[in-house]
Amino acid sequence: MVLLAVSVAALLYRLFALRGGGTAAILRVMPQNEGSGWRHGIVRYGDETLAFYKLSSLRPGPDVRLTRQGIDVRSRRKPEGSEFDIMTEDIVILDVIDRDDSYEIALDSGALMAFMSWVESRPDGRSQRRRPL
């Protein structure tokens, strides 16, 4: 009974967290077989991190975090083959690395513009002020 109550509480927390808004995205952790591993979710931008919440997850926090200073967009492409089962032709897929982790993020044109603006407007690492301890 306690396990059921905890599961319901986690589900309700997750639903309310996702209802708070964000940008629709489809993400997969690389490497993957062609066309597999894609997860629908919501992206939220913070000052230092991008948080990805899977729609099908009960985890209380984000499922993936990308650091703003660590992100490198290596390439972009259109969906191919079986990816059209979950994406339309106006989607752009970005090949992204964050430090040592590799991802592909599928975004529509508005979400792509927001993502690229967020990445490109990051402060230069050298110009960030050090916070006192």
Secondary structure, 3 states (H helix, E strand, C coil): CHHHHHHHHHHHHHHHHHHCCCEEEEEEECCCCCCCCCEEEEEEECCCEEEEEECCCCCCCCCEEEECCCEEEEEEECCCHHHHHCCCCCCEEEEEEECCEEEEEEECHHHHHHHHHHHHCCCCHHHCCCCCC
